[in-house]
Amino acid sequence: MEEYAREPCPWRIVDDCGGAFTMGAIGGAIFQGIKGFRNAPSGMNRRFIGSLAAIKQRSPIIAGNFAIWGGMFSTIDCTLVHFRRKEDPWNSIISGAATGGILAARNGLPAMAGSALIGGVLLALIEGVGILFTRLSAEQFKPANPVLEDPSQLGPPPPGFPHQQPNY
Amino acid sequence: MESSTSESSNTYAPSYSNRDPGMNVPVHSQQNLAPLSPYLNFDPVYLPQSQPEFIFPEGAARQRGRFELAFSQIGVSCMTGAAVGGIGGLYNGLRSTTLAGHTGKLRRTQLLNYVMKQGSATANTLGVLAVMYSGFGVLLSWGRGSDDELNTLTAATATGLLYKSTAGLKKCGIGGAVGLGLASIYCLWTARDRLQGFRQEYNPALWVYVNVRHNLPSYMALEHACH
């Protein structure tokens, strides 16, 4: 089942770290491959060597950055879930803001604030789209409205309606 | 005495001999039942063999698939790489800052730089290896339709070959051999209980002993019938 596919919280951090690393590795490989291809001297052989060299050099760094981002986000998320004792989109938004802030800590306070703002807005967008999809896909499961009868159209109640003991 | 035809389940005249399998009742208390009670002298075959019974949703395999395990394997590799690299970087940093005689804030910054640099380098290396191994493993298990140790060995060899592929043919071969070696050790370690019986069967003296002991009643019956 889809909702049980995620690990419980401590192991979720390792899973998210690995998932983020994979995304960074594959994305980095594609983008650095194209970039290295374009920046290499002309000639197909040299272009392939250039793209391969760029992949080898840059994509592990990009993957590592993604992994740190994912691991820290998941850690803060699990901490918030543990302390707030509930799971809602606010956990993700606060985690995104905090991760952006912490990872820019070496660049001074204004950079931290800007990074935190970007992280929070990004996560809010992602969570908003997720909630929208959930609402749209739940529409198909909505039961049909029961036909409500107008009470004045019904006949008069049987004599002694609410009080009489039922006679079996 | 009674002939050999009345040995098998004759309820009107049970044989009560030592050739009747229902009479396999030991008269001394058994080692494996002694914790239950010293008076439980019955054949352990009658105890229900309890295996854990798990409930699986429909369509789920008994063993977790490679793709499910992939992300946690990659995450574990990354984190152990970061830890190992961080410790190595701390050691190197302490040595070089002590040699250079740095103190105070400069030393702290230098140590931090060493730790982060070495830690992230090792984390990225191990993580990339894990991504390659998991990718090959998932492709192989999806292509072959089944999951076994051959997939592990092939994926590890391919990872070693791919990782060192740009360093020249000899280093590429060494990388593949290292991958194959590590995967073989891992497979032998995880399958060691399955290999035990394999090793016992191959000892000829043990085989003869077990065979004779198992067939002793029929040998005795044959000897009895011959005389």
Boltz contact constraints between the chains, C-beta under 6 A:
constraints:
  - contact:
      token1: [A, 14]
      token2: [B, 72]
      max_distance: 6.0
  - contact:
      token1: [A, 14]
      token2: [B, 75]
      max_distance: 6.0
  - contact:
      token1: [A, 14]
      token2: [B, 76]
      max_distance: 6.0
  - contact:
      token1: [A, 15]
      token2: [B, 71]
      max_distance: 6.0
  - contact:
      token1: [A, 15]
      token2: [B, 72]
      max_distance: 6.0
  - contact:
      token1: [A, 15]
      token2: [B, 75]
      max_distance: 6.0
  - contact:
      token1: [A, 17]
      token2: [B, 75]
      max_distance: 6.0
  - contact:
      token1: [A, 17]
      token2: [B, 78]
      max_distance: 6.0
  - contact:
      token1: [A, 18]
      token2: [B, 71]
      max_distance: 6.0
  - contact:
      token1: [A, 18]
      token2: [B, 72]
      max_distance: 6.0
  - contact:
      token1: [A, 18]
      token2: [B, 74]
      max_distance: 6.0
  - contact:
      token1: [A, 18]
      token2: [B, 75]
      max_distance: 6.0
  - contact:
      token1: [A, 19]
      token2: [B, 71]
      max_distance: 6.0
  - contact:
      token1: [A, 21]
      token2: [B, 74]
      max_distance: 6.0
  - contact:
      token1: [A, 21]
      token2: [B, 78]
      max_distance: 6.0
  - contact:
      token1: [A, 21]
      token2: [B, 127]
      max_distance: 6.0
  - contact:
      token1: [A, 22]
      token2: [B, 74]
      max_distance: 6.0
  - contact:
      token1: [A, 22]
      token2: [B, 131]
      max_distance: 6.0
  - contact:
      token1: [A, 25]
      token2: [B, 131]
      max_distance: 6.0
  - contact:
      token1: [A, 60]
      token2: [B, 124]
      max_distance: 6.0
  - contact:
      token1: [A, 60]
      token2: [B, 128]
      max_distance: 6.0
  - contact:
      token1: [A, 64]
      token2: [B, 120]
      max_distance: 6.0
  - contact:
      token1: [A, 64]
      token2: [B, 123]
      max_distance: 6.0
  - contact:
      token1: [A, 64]
      token2: [B, 124]
      max_distance: 6.0
  - contact:
      token1: [A, 67]
      token2: [B, 78]
      max_distance: 6.0
